[in-house]
Amino acid sequence: MQAMAQNQVNSIVTTTSGIFGGLGKVLSANIFLAAITIQTLLEVAVYASVSALVGYCIKLIIDLITHLFKPKKHE
């Protein structure tokens, strides 16, 4: 089995973080199926989107930092 590329691992971590962030928002607001409204769905969707965006931005910053400190190959 071939190892996954670092970018794939980062994408999985970012997606998982967004999912858990959205679920955390739902659970912390004590939302149950009977109380779901369009406004609530939109709030959760926006929160999950912002959470995923923040996670992706952090991934880009980490990638940039690792690229800056990565030893350069001399050819």
Buried (B, 14 or more C-beta within 10 A) or exposed (E): EEEEEEEEEBBEEBEEBBEEBBEEBBEEEEBEEEEEEEEEEEBBEEBBEEBBEBBBEBBEEEEEEEEEEEEEEEE
